[in-house]
Amino acid sequence: MLNTCSLWESTDRLYYPPMVVHVKPRTRYSSKTMEGNQQKVEANIVLLGAENVGKSALTVRFLTRRFIGEYGDIESIYSHTDKIDGRDICFNIWDSLCPQNGEESGYINDRQLQWADGYILVYSICDRASFNVVRQQVQCIRQAKQKLASTAQIIIVGNKRDLQHRRTVSSEEGRLLALSTDCGFFEVSAAETYHGVLMVFHELFELIREARALKKGPAGFKGIVRSMSAVFGRKRTE
């Protein structure tokens, strides 16, 4: 069952010490979508991960600033507008269910792969099996990106940072997975703080925005390489 709904909250910008371990470098640019004098852009984000890792808790924290510990098995898409750098950003968030009916733990359906601009892959630092699920999902997304020529971005999130006494996945393991797969990485506690969760969504949007800028640029990376090759080629023949 897929439920589509919208939640609203105050969007005052807050600043706080980051809990990020590793993020990719980013570039800022202006959206082409205009509503009057207000620049606005949308980002489709899919949350994935094993059961009971806190996907819905992270989503609801971002949408409402509140923490709710228990959720039913309902797959939902939420729309939420936030401000980043003075612009209205519409986050469309697909809070997905974990794989069922004998599907592989790393399974991601085609609709999600085609819809997403970015992914938040969540595991519990207290559950090594959930970390292995994320590892599989990263590879699935990377393979799909090549087939679909997608620029979708990924952030890996280790949740339940407040439960250090039950930790079975080290921060270093999460960071190394992110580095080896070109993903961002955070450890957060949806139960304890809104700020870390906010940073995850905002950072993912920045990565999406950078990817779009590179894709829509007049030359793009490949064009720059071709231009440089042409310049140096001319110099060699002059």
Backbone as CSV, one residue per row, in Angstrom:
resi,resn,N_x,N_y,N_z,CA_x,CA_y,CA_z,C_x,C_y,C_z
1,MET,0.854,-1.197,0.000,0.000,0.000,0.000,0.884,1.239,0.000
2,LEU,0.636,2.163,-0.949,1.434,3.368,-1.053,0.569,4.555,-0.685
3,ASN,0.962,5.273,0.341,0.204,6.403,0.839,0.939,7.686,0.500
4,THR,0.257,8.628,-0.147,0.859,9.905,-0.492,0.245,10.993,0.367
5,CYS,1.097,11.738,1.054,0.572,12.772,1.943,1.578,13.900,2.055
6,SER,1.172,14.963,2.710,2.019,16.132,2.854,1.993,16.593,4.295
7,LEU,3.179,16.910,4.842,3.294,17.430,6.191,3.982,18.779,6.109
8,TRP,3.672,19.655,7.063,4.241,21.005,7.047,4.874,21.299,8.379
9,GLU,5.939,22.084,8.381,6.559,22.515,9.623,7.243,23.850,9.392
10,SER,7.643,24.510,10.470,8.427,25.724,10.367,9.762,25.406,9.731
11,THR,10.264,26.299,8.897,11.501,26.001,8.173,12.604,26.987,8.530
12,ASP,12.659,27.475,9.767,13.741,28.345,10.186,15.070,27.623,10.027
13,ARG,16.062,28.306,9.460,17.366,27.686,9.236,18.119,27.605,10.557
14,LEU,18.602,26.445,10.893,19.350,26.237,12.113,20.785,25.875,11.761
15,TYR,21.722,26.297,12.598,23.122,25.960,12.404,23.617,25.185,13.612
16,TYR,24.485,24.222,13.382,24.857,23.310,14.447,26.141,22.597,14.058
17,PRO,26.872,22.059,15.017,28.092,21.319,14.677,27.751,20.072,13.882
18,PRO,28.395,19.825,12.762,28.053,18.661,11.939,28.496,17.356,12.567
19,MET,27.727,16.297,12.302,28.094,14.957,12.715,28.549,14.145,11.514
20,VAL,28.761,14.817,10.404,29.128,14.120,9.181,30.536,13.555,9.291
21,VAL,30.718,12.355,8.781,32.038,11.741,8.733,32.671,11.951,7.368
22,HIS,31.868,11.843,6.309,32.409,12.018,4.956,31.297,12.471,4.037
23,VAL,31.538,13.556,3.291,30.611,13.963,2.246,31.421,14.312,1.015
24,LYS,30.783,14.193,-0.132,31.436,14.546,-1.377,31.475,16.067,-1.519
25,PRO,32.469,16.633,-2.214,32.494,18.069,-2.454,31.300,18.499,-3.278
26,ARG,30.888,19.766,-3.139,29.683,20.202,-3.822,29.880,21.571,-4.445
27,THR,29.031,21.878,-5.408,29.036,23.153,-6.097,27.629,23.716,-6.072
28,ARG,27.499,25.017,-5.887,26.177,25.633,-5.819,25.815,26.253,-7.166
29,TYR,24.532,26.229,-7.493,24.055,26.894,-8.705,22.583,27.215,-8.537
30,SER,22.064,28.081,-9.408,20.680,28.525,-9.295,19.754,27.620,-10.079
31,SER,18.572,27.382,-9.535,17.562,26.582,-10.227,16.969,27.374,-11.379
32,LYS,16.556,26.674,-12.425,15.905,27.328,-13.556,14.407,27.451,-13.345
33,THR,13.861,26.722,-12.367,12.430,26.753,-12.121,12.086,28.004,-11.332
34,MET,11.144,28.790,-11.814,10.822,30.054,-11.174,9.347,30.126,-10.850
35,GLU,9.029,30.692,-9.689,7.660,31.022,-9.323,7.689,32.463,-8.842
36,GLY,7.352,33.396,-9.757,7.507,34.791,-9.436,8.988,35.087,-9.306
37,ASN,9.381,35.686,-8.166,10.783,35.956,-7.904,11.428,34.862,-7.065
38,GLN,10.678,33.823,-6.750,11.163,32.758,-5.877,11.701,31.590,-6.690
39,GLN,12.963,31.278,-6.495,13.542,30.123,-7.158,13.156,28.870,-6.382
40,LYS,12.707,27.874,-7.099,12.228,26.653,-6.454,12.652,25.444,-7.266
41,VAL,12.949,24.368,-6.567,13.362,23.139,-7.227,12.847,21.970,-6.409
42,GLU,12.640,20.839,-7.074,12.176,19.635,-6.392,13.273,18.585,-6.382
43,ALA,13.221,17.725,-5.376,14.149,16.602,-5.283,13.386,15.377,-4.815
44,ASN,13.470,14.299,-5.585,12.823,13.036,-5.219,13.821,12.155,-4.478
45,ILE,13.494,11.818,-3.244,14.417,11.079,-2.383,13.765,9.792,-1.913
46,VAL,14.484,8.685,-2.050,14.005,7.382,-1.590,14.819,6.947,-0.379
47,LEU,14.124,6.577,0.702,14.777,5.991,1.864,14.694,4.478,1.779
48,LEU,15.839,3.834,1.911,15.926,2.384,1.811,16.687,1.829,3.007
49,GLY,16.473,0.549,3.264,17.182,-0.108,4.351,16.383,-1.274,4.888
50,ALA,16.984,-2.015,5.783,16.333,-3.178,6.376,15.227,-2.754,7.340
51,GLU,14.522,-3.724,7.856,13.442,-3.470,8.805,14.011,-2.986,10.139
52,ASN,13.291,-2.061,10.772,13.610,-1.582,12.126,14.941,-0.836,12.240
53,VAL,15.349,-0.180,11.169,16.570,0.624,11.259,16.266,2.103,11.501
54,GLY,14.993,2.503,11.352,14.613,3.882,11.636,14.367,4.745,10.421
55,LYS,14.009,4.147,9.290,13.739,4.943,8.079,12.583,5.912,8.303
56,SER,11.479,5.404,8.818,10.312,6.260,9.051,10.594,7.281,10.145
57,ALA,11.356,6.886,11.159,11.707,7.824,12.228,12.528,8.982,11.683
58,LEU,13.467,8.694,10.786,14.253,9.756,10.154,13.366,10.671,9.323
59,THR,12.461,10.069,8.563,11.565,10.856,7.712,10.699,11.790,8.539
60,VAL,10.068,11.250,9.566,9.159,12.054,10.388,9.924,13.107,11.180
61,ARG,11.134,12.811,11.611,11.971,13.818,12.269,12.180,15.015,11.343
62,PHE,12.509,14.731,10.091,12.746,15.805,9.137,11.475,16.593,8.857
63,LEU,10.349,15.909,8.736,9.091,16.562,8.382,8.497,17.363,9.533
64,THR,8.614,16.856,10.753,7.870,17.439,11.880,8.734,17.850,13.062
65,ARG,10.013,17.499,13.046,10.944,17.709,14.159,10.636,16.821,15.361
66,ARG,9.676,15.955,15.232,9.307,15.076,16.352,9.847,13.672,16.121
67,PHE,10.035,12.936,17.224,10.454,11.543,17.131,9.301,10.637,17.526
68,ILE,9.000,9.687,16.649,7.995,8.663,16.928,8.685,7.322,16.747
69,GLY,8.593,6.466,17.747,9.381,5.242,17.761,8.785,4.061,17.037
70,GLU,7.460,4.027,16.855,6.828,2.857,16.254,5.956,3.266,15.074
71,TYR,5.995,2.440,14.027,5.255,2.725,12.801,4.639,1.451,12.255
72,GLY,3.531,1.614,11.518,2.925,0.481,10.837,3.620,0.216,9.514
73,ASP,3.271,-0.898,8.896,3.866,-1.272,7.610,3.124,-0.584,6.470
74,ILE,3.350,0.717,6.324,2.716,1.507,5.273,3.804,2.232,4.495
75,GLU,3.839,2.019,3.202,4.792,2.713,2.343,4.192,4.051,1.935
76,SER,4.931,5.133,2.148,4.369,6.468,1.959,5.301,7.355,1.154
77,ILE,4.695,8.318,0.454,5.449,9.389,-0.184,4.968,10.707,0.415
78,TYR,5.905,11.467,0.964,5.591,12.752,1.588,6.163,13.883,0.739
79,SER,5.460,15.012,0.732,5.979,16.222,0.104,6.171,17.275,1.184
80,HIS,7.335,17.885,1.194,7.679,18.838,2.248,8.560,19.933,1.668
81,THR,8.222,21.187,1.924,9.003,22.311,1.430,9.867,22.881,2.540
82,ASP,11.136,23.039,2.250,12.090,23.605,3.196,12.866,24.701,2.483
83,LYS,13.572,25.521,3.230,14.373,26.576,2.629,15.849,26.238,2.749
84,ILE,16.560,26.358,1.639,18.005,26.203,1.611,18.574,27.382,0.837
85,ASP,19.465,28.134,1.467,20.043,29.327,0.841,18.967,30.299,0.366
86,GLY,17.876,30.410,1.123,16.815,31.347,0.797,15.855,30.888,-0.270
87,ARG,16.031,29.671,-0.798,15.160,29.157,-1.850,14.239,28.093,-1.287
88,ASP,13.020,28.024,-1.827,12.091,26.964,-1.449,12.475,25.684,-2.172
89,ILE,12.725,24.643,-1.407,13.073,23.336,-1.955,11.969,22.358,-1.587
90,CYS,11.384,21.718,-2.577,10.336,20.731,-2.329,10.965,19.336,-2.306
91,PHE,10.955,18.720,-1.139,11.441,17.351,-0.982,10.268,16.389,-1.139
92,ASN,10.332,15.520,-2.125,9.378,14.417,-2.258,10.073,13.170,-1.725
93,ILE,9.576,12.635,-0.617,10.294,11.594,0.125,9.508,10.294,0.094
94,TRP,10.106,9.275,-0.475,9.501,7.944,-0.556,10.058,7.104,0.586
95,ASP,9.244,6.914,1.597,9.618,6.093,2.755,9.221,4.656,2.447
96,SER,10.185,3.844,2.034,9.885,2.521,1.498,9.863,1.454,2.580
97,LEU,9.161,0.371,2.276,9.168,-0.807,3.137,10.396,-1.650,2.823
98,CYS,10.796,-2.472,3.783,11.893,-3.400,3.529,11.398,-4.507,2.605
99,PRO,12.281,-5.167,1.875,11.877,-6.234,0.949,11.099,-7.335,1.662
100,GLN,10.074,-7.846,0.982,9.243,-8.900,1.547,8.987,-9.973,0.489
101,ASN,8.235,-10.994,0.871,7.810,-12.057,-0.051,8.980,-12.752,-0.739
102,GLY,10.044,-12.976,0.040,11.166,-13.735,-0.488,12.107,-12.953,-1.373
103,GLU,11.895,-11.647,-1.524,12.799,-10.847,-2.335,14.156,-10.750,-1.649
104,GLU,15.193,-10.558,-2.433,16.515,-10.398,-1.863,16.554,-9.142,-1.006
105,SER,17.372,-9.189,0.033,17.412,-8.077,0.982,17.867,-6.775,0.339
106,GLY,18.675,-6.852,-0.718,19.152,-5.644,-1.372,18.296,-5.191,-2.536
107,TYR,17.122,-5.779,-2.694,16.250,-5.500,-3.841,15.740,-4.061,-3.813
108,ILE,15.747,-3.415,-4.983,15.153,-2.089,-5.159,14.311,-2.155,-6.417
109,ASN,13.042,-1.730,-6.335,12.183,-1.895,-7.507,12.479,-0.850,-8.581
110,ASP,12.112,-1.173,-9.808,12.434,-0.329,-10.956,11.801,1.051,-10.852
111,ARG,10.611,1.118,-10.284,9.933,2.410,-10.168,10.747,3.364,-9.295
112,GLN,11.286,2.857,-8.210,12.115,3.688,-7.340,13.383,4.134,-8.055
113,LEU,14.000,3.232,-8.784,15.243,3.550,-9.488,15.035,4.627,-10.546
114,GLN,13.895,4.603,-11.216,13.608,5.591,-12.254,13.144,6.924,-11.669
115,TRP,12.551,6.884,-10.480,11.958,8.077,-9.868,12.975,8.909,-9.095
116,ALA,13.935,8.280,-8.495,14.778,8.935,-7.493,15.822,9.875,-8.088
117,ASP,15.974,11.029,-7.428,17.128,11.901,-7.653,18.233,11.585,-6.654
118,GLY,17.839,10.997,-5.527,18.815,10.669,-4.499,18.277,9.610,-3.561
119,TYR,19.199,8.954,-2.860,18.840,7.875,-1.943,19.471,8.116,-0.578
120,ILE,18.718,7.790,0.456,19.263,7.704,1.805,19.176,6.243,2.212
121,LEU,20.324,5.607,2.357,20.386,4.192,2.713,20.686,4.092,4.203
122,VAL,19.751,3.525,4.947,19.815,3.558,6.408,20.122,2.177,6.967
123,TYR,21.054,2.131,7.901,21.287,0.918,8.680,21.359,1.296,10.154
124,SER,21.236,0.319,11.010,21.390,0.535,12.446,22.806,0.170,12.847
125,ILE,23.451,1.031,13.625,24.809,0.720,14.077,24.808,-0.473,15.025
126,CYS,23.621,-0.908,15.462,23.483,-2.054,16.364,23.143,-3.342,15.625
127,ASP,23.086,-3.293,14.302,22.608,-4.440,13.524,23.484,-4.625,12.289
128,ARG,24.432,-5.544,12.366,25.352,-5.747,11.253,24.639,-6.234,9.992
129,ALA,23.587,-7.032,10.167,22.850,-7.513,8.998,22.271,-6.344,8.210
130,SER,21.816,-5.306,8.902,21.258,-4.141,8.208,22.346,-3.386,7.444
131,PHE,23.562,-3.397,7.948,24.694,-2.788,7.238,24.988,-3.555,5.954
132,ASN,24.885,-4.871,6.016,25.101,-5.695,4.824,24.026,-5.446,3.771
133,VAL,22.791,-5.186,4.216,21.717,-4.838,3.284,22.065,-3.552,2.541
134,VAL,22.538,-2.545,3.269,22.924,-1.281,2.645,24.051,-1.502,1.642
135,ARG,25.000,-2.334,1.986,26.097,-2.635,1.068,25.559,-3.190,-0.263
136,GLN,24.575,-4.088,-0.173,23.969,-4.663,-1.376,23.184,-3.608,-2.154
137,GLN,22.468,-2.747,-1.427,21.657,-1.733,-2.092,22.519,-0.703,-2.810
138,VAL,23.652,-0.361,-2.237,24.569,0.561,-2.910,24.990,-0.005,-4.262
139,GLN,25.353,-1.266,-4.289,25.783,-1.884,-5.540,24.645,-1.948,-6.550
140,CYS,23.442,-2.238,-6.079,22.275,-2.281,-6.960,22.031,-0.921,-7.603
141,ILE,22.116,0.137,-6.806,21.890,1.487,-7.322,22.984,1.876,-8.307
142,ARG,24.210,1.574,-7.987,25.327,1.926,-8.870,25.197,1.236,-10.230
143,GLN,24.780,-0.015,-10.223,24.571,-0.729,-11.485,23.420,-0.116,-12.278
144,ALA,22.336,0.235,-11.571,21.184,0.842,-12.244,21.531,2.211,-12.809
145,LYS,22.356,2.978,-12.112,22.756,4.295,-12.592,23.474,4.199,-13.932
146,GLN,24.286,3.187,-14.088,24.990,3.005,-15.359,24.019,2.674,-16.486
147,LYS,23.049,1.815,-16.207,22.082,1.418,-17.231,21.150,2.567,-17.599
148,LEU,20.749,3.356,-16.599,19.778,4.426,-16.815,20.431,5.768,-17.107
149,ALA,21.755,5.821,-17.095,22.480,7.087,-17.235,21.985,8.090,-16.202
150,SER,21.808,7.613,-14.988,21.259,8.422,-13.903,22.368,9.152,-13.156
151,THR,22.023,10.330,-12.626,22.957,11.084,-11.786,22.533,11.044,-10.321
152,ALA,21.669,10.114,-9.959,21.160,10.031,-8.585,22.308,9.896,-7.586
153,GLN,22.177,10.597,-6.476,23.205,10.629,-5.441,22.801,9.753,-4.253
154,ILE,23.787,9.335,-3.466,23.540,8.429,-2.351,24.207,8.954,-1.088
155,ILE,23.469,8.908,0.013,24.054,9.121,1.333,23.747,7.903,2.190
156,ILE,24.774,7.362,2.821,24.635,6.238,3.742,24.523,6.787,5.152
157,VAL,23.528,6.299,5.893,23.276,6.811,7.244,23.296,5.672,8.252
158,GLY,24.181,5.781,9.225,24.162,4.877,10.368,23.287,5.482,11.452
159,ASN,22.138,4.894,11.705,21.190,5.430,12.688,21.396,4.760,14.058
160,LYS,20.742,5.326,15.056,20.776,4.857,16.448,22.143,5.099,17.090
161,ARG,22.703,6.246,16.776,24.000,6.648,17.317,23.975,6.767,18.838
162,ASP,22.796,6.922,19.393,22.660,7.032,20.847,22.879,5.700,21.561
163,LEU,22.854,4.595,20.818,22.976,3.265,21.427,24.401,2.731,21.270
164,GLN,25.367,3.514,21.726,26.768,3.133,21.567,27.094,1.814,22.261
165,HIS,26.437,1.540,23.358,26.723,0.315,24.114,26.291,-0.940,23.362
166,ARG,25.480,-0.762,22.310,25.027,-1.903,21.518,25.635,-1.911,20.118
167,ARG,26.585,-1.059,19.869,27.168,-0.910,18.537,27.841,-2.200,18.072
168,THR,27.549,-2.590,16.830,28.228,-3.724,16.192,28.868,-3.326,14.861
169,VAL,28.567,-2.116,14.385,29.162,-1.601,13.148,29.924,-0.327,13.497
170,SER,31.210,-0.318,13.271,32.020,0.839,13.641,31.803,1.996,12.666
171,SER,32.101,3.205,13.130,32.027,4.377,12.257,32.978,4.233,11.080
172,GLU,34.136,3.636,11.334,35.129,3.466,10.278,34.604,2.584,9.154
173,GLU,33.865,1.533,9.493,33.307,0.655,8.459,32.328,1.417,7.573
174,GLY,31.482,2.223,8.189,30.545,3.015,7.406,31.252,4.019,6.522
175,ARG,32.261,4.682,7.086,33.008,5.681,6.320,33.728,5.042,5.136
176,LEU,34.341,3.883,5.355,35.069,3.217,4.279,34.129,2.748,3.169
177,LEU,32.943,2.270,3.546,31.963,1.883,2.527,31.578,3.092,1.684
178,ALA,31.347,4.226,2.341,30.982,5.442,1.612,32.110,5.900,0.689
179,LEU,33.339,5.887,1.189,34.477,6.311,0.377,34.679,5.408,-0.833
180,SER,34.503,4.115,-0.644,34.749,3.158,-1.726,33.646,3.156,-2.778
181,THR,32.490,3.728,-2.454,31.360,3.733,-3.386,30.930,5.144,-3.776
182,ASP,31.739,6.151,-3.400,31.477,7.544,-3.782,30.144,8.039,-3.235
183,CYS,29.884,7.737,-1.974,28.653,8.171,-1.302,28.988,9.124,-0.160
184,GLY,27.986,9.866,0.298,28.127,10.604,1.534,27.878,9.678,2.716
185,PHE,28.301,10.104,3.913,28.112,9.266,5.093,27.853,10.118,6.331
186,PHE,26.834,9.706,7.092,26.521,10.326,8.374,26.225,9.243,9.396
187,GLU,26.499,9.541,10.653,25.927,8.782,11.760,25.041,9.743,12.542
188,VAL,23.808,9.327,12.810,22.851,10.191,13.493,22.061,9.380,14.509
189,SER,21.293,10.108,15.307,20.302,9.489,16.182,18.979,10.193,15.953
190,ALA,18.080,9.540,15.228,16.756,10.123,15.009,16.024,10.302,16.326
191,ALA,16.338,9.465,17.310,15.662,9.534,18.602,16.084,10.752,19.405
192,GLU,17.310,11.226,19.218,17.845,12.266,20.093,17.842,13.660,19.495
193,THR,18.034,13.791,18.181,18.219,15.134,17.638,17.616,15.302,16.250
194,TYR,17.060,16.466,16.029,16.547,16.847,14.717,17.669,17.354,13.814
195,HIS,18.672,17.999,14.409,19.675,18.712,13.626,20.477,17.797,12.710
196,GLY,20.907,16.649,13.232,21.666,15.719,12.403,20.853,15.186,11.244
197,VAL,19.565,14.924,11.485,18.678,14.430,10.426,18.488,15.504,9.359
198,LEU,18.282,16.738,9.793,18.151,17.851,8.848,19.382,17.947,7.949
199,MET,20.540,17.772,8.546,21.782,17.886,7.788,21.878,16.811,6.709
200,VAL,21.387,15.607,6.997,21.401,14.522,6.007,20.621,14.932,4.761
201,PHE,19.387,15.409,4.956,18.536,15.766,3.818,19.097,16.967,3.062
202,HIS,19.598,17.960,3.790,20.151,19.135,3.127,21.414,18.783,2.349
203,GLU,22.262,17.938,2.923,23.482,17.545,2.209,23.152,16.747,0.952
204,LEU,22.166,15.860,1.044,21.781,15.094,-0.140,21.260,16.023,-1.222
205,PHE,20.490,17.028,-0.845,20.019,17.976,-1.850,21.188,18.692,-2.514
206,GLU,22.189,19.086,-1.735,23.347,19.762,-2.321,24.060,18.857,-3.324
207,LEU,24.156,17.575,-3.021,24.779,16.640,-3.959,23.945,16.499,-5.229
208,ILE,22.622,16.461,-5.064,21.722,16.396,-6.222,21.871,17.651,-7.077
209,ARG,21.937,18.794,-6.420,22.068,20.058,-7.132,23.395,20.123,-7.898
210,GLU,24.450,19.649,-7.277,25.748,19.620,-7.964,25.693,18.717,-9.190
211,ALA,25.089,17.536,-9.034,25.010,16.590,-10.151,24.201,17.173,-11.303
212,ARG,23.120,17.865,-10.988,22.311,18.490,-12.036,23.090,19.590,-12.743
213,ALA,23.859,20.361,-11.980,24.634,21.442,-12.576,25.662,20.895,-13.558
214,LEU,26.330,19.815,-13.164,27.329,19.216,-14.047,26.688,18.643,-15.302
215,LYS,25.505,18.054,-15.137,24.819,17.437,-16.271,24.293,18.480,-17.245
216,LYS,23.805,19.620,-16.701,23.186,20.632,-17.549,24.159,21.700,-18.016
217,GLY,25.408,21.628,-17.549,26.390,22.627,-17.939,26.610,22.634,-19.437
218,PRO,27.055,23.772,-20.008,27.222,23.880,-21.462,28.222,22.887,-22.024
219,ALA,29.221,22.545,-21.221,30.215,21.594,-21.713,30.190,20.315,-20.908
220,GLY,30.036,20.459,-19.587,30.111,19.288,-18.734,31.546,18.810,-18.648
221,PHE,31.781,17.825,-17.824,33.144,17.344,-17.604,33.763,16.806,-18.898
222,LYS,32.978,16.002,-19.646,33.523,15.431,-20.878,33.841,16.527,-21.887
223,GLY,32.969,17.559,-21.912,33.220,18.653,-22.832,34.480,19.417,-22.474
224,ILE,34.716,19.585,-21.173,35.926,20.266,-20.725,37.160,19.474,-21.133
225,VAL,37.089,18.155,-20.950,38.213,17.300,-21.333,38.484,17.411,-22.827
226,ARG,37.397,17.383,-23.637,37.571,17.494,-25.091,38.182,18.838,-25.469
227,SER,37.715,19.911,-24.794,38.234,21.240,-25.101,39.716,21.343,-24.772
228,MET,40.106,20.808,-23.617,41.512,20.836,-23.220,42.359,20.021,-24.186
229,SER,41.833,18.868,-24.605,42.569,18.031,-25.554,42.781,18.761,-26.876
230,ALA,41.737,19.488,-27.306,41.839,20.225,-28.562,42.885,21.324,-28.464
231,VAL,42.913,22.034,-27.315,43.880,23.121,-27.121,45.297,22.585,-27.155
232,PHE,45.539,21.533,-26.357,46.888,20.975,-26.311,47.269,20.337,-27.647
233,GLY,46.281,19.788,-28.345,46.550,19.198,-29.651,47.002,20.246,-30.651
234,ARG,46.332,21.423,-30.602,46.721,22.505,-31.507,48.140,22.973,-31.213
235,LYS,48.474,23.047,-29.910,49.809,23.520,-29.546,50.892,22.581,-30.058
236,ARG,50.583,21.281,-30.039,51.587,20.318,-30.486,51.823,20.407,-31.996
237,THR,50.790,20.836,-32.735,50.917,20.859,-34.199,51.334,22.218,-34.730
238,GLU,51.319,23.260,-33.853,51.682,24.602,-34.318,53.197,24.733,-34.462
